[in-house]
Amino acid sequence: MENWRRLLLVSGVATCMLAMVVSSVWADDFAGRSAYRKGNYAMAQTEFGAEATSVSRFFLALMYFRGEGGRRDLSRGMEFLRQSADEKYFAAQYLLGTRYLYGVGVPADPVRAKKLLAAAAAQRDYRAVALLEIIGRGSHGEKQDMKLVVQAVRKAANRGNAAARNTLGFMYLIGDGVSKDPAQEIRWYRAAAAAGDSRASFMLSLMYFHGDGVPRNLAEAARLMRIAAERGGARSEFFLGTFYYHGTGLPQDKAQAAFWIGKAAEKGYEEAEYAYGMMLLAGDGVTVDKNKAVDWLVKAARQGNAGAQAVLRELVALRTRVTGTPAMDLSMPRKEGELYDTGVGGTYLQGKGVVLDQGDYSLKFSLPDLTDAYAPPPAPGAPLDLKNRLQGGKFEIIFRTGK
């Protein structure tokens, strides 16, 4: 089994590892949020529609309710909102809770409403904290209650409450009780981060990373991401790991990358489980441990991670093959540094390694005797001595755009 896992590193499936570590900072739901902040609702809808996250579903619900980026569709909006709330996104829990409280689009259900609001409050959505206090004293109806919520959040924010400050920034982003105002959003995120709010630190980090609403500053992005990660957020830990992996705003340190990605994996963060599994499989920043690698890949696959599922399918397929993949036949002589098309799209042989062309970057999987690994057995019918031939080697990332 161990030999077949090493063979995986010279197959196209292994590209998942870099895609995971590289694209995590660019993907997620940030692009949609950025477009939404700028009022480009058509682009926001496209970006959110491409990301199957609880955050993207919440924003899609909001846009369908308001008709932002197209026609209003209350039915679809409610569908997305329920999905996001089921996935425990605090903003969706709060909005759905208010709808059940006041019977907006659904039959009024005060008991269910309070459960949802309590769940949002537990995640430090200060709107939910304020609304629960208000209805505890006796609701005055939706319109008046919402005015009181805004007043309560603003008052707490001015007094230095970190959660209230972050909540107020979010309210300025989505226009909840206040007019949309990116400058005020950033102002309150900064105030929240200064008061120790991890969610605000995380969001500001990504904004500095992309130069979205603030000047691009990778060192500041890394500083803020570390603050968020040190307060225990799995997603922040994972992103900090990617910063260390690439040396983004701080010195590159693969061991630190593995440490932080591993911490996020321990908390059940799906992307981290997948990335950490692939790092263990390749010995990238951490000692090779193929058994643990497969354990992490299985955990990610069980959460529906398509990349981990593809890797595991490949492992099963490789176990059933008597010889190597035909497309990777290395029978012809090779010269170090010379490229040969393998017959697999975007995959080339280079000396004793395989280069997987990804456009802006390439992956190179090198083994000490890759050519010999696929050489014919010494005698007809004799088994290939893969155990010794496929030990060692390295995993390299080749950037061609200076990123």
Buried (B, 14 or more C-beta within 10 A) or exposed (E): EEBBBBBBBBBBBBBBBBBBBBEBBEBBBBBBBBBBBEEBBEBBBBBBBEBEBBBBBBBBBBBBBEEBBEEEBEEBBBBBBBBBBEBEBBBBBBBBBBBBBBEBBBEEBEEBBBBBBBBBBEBBBBBBBBBBEBBEEEBEEBEEBBEBBBEBBBEBBEEEBBBBBBBBBBBBBBEBBBEBBBEBBBBBBBBBBEBEBBBBBBBBBBBBBBEBBBEEBBEBBBBBBBBBBBBEBBBBBBBBBBBBBBBBBBEEBBEBBBBBBBBBBBBEBBBBBBBBBBBBBBBBBBEBBBEBBBEBBBBBBEBEBEBBBBBBEBBEBBEEEEEBBEEBEBEEEBEEEEEBEBEBEBBBBBBBBBBBBBEEBBBBBBBBBBBBBBEEEEEEEEEBBBEEBBBEBBBEBEEEEEE
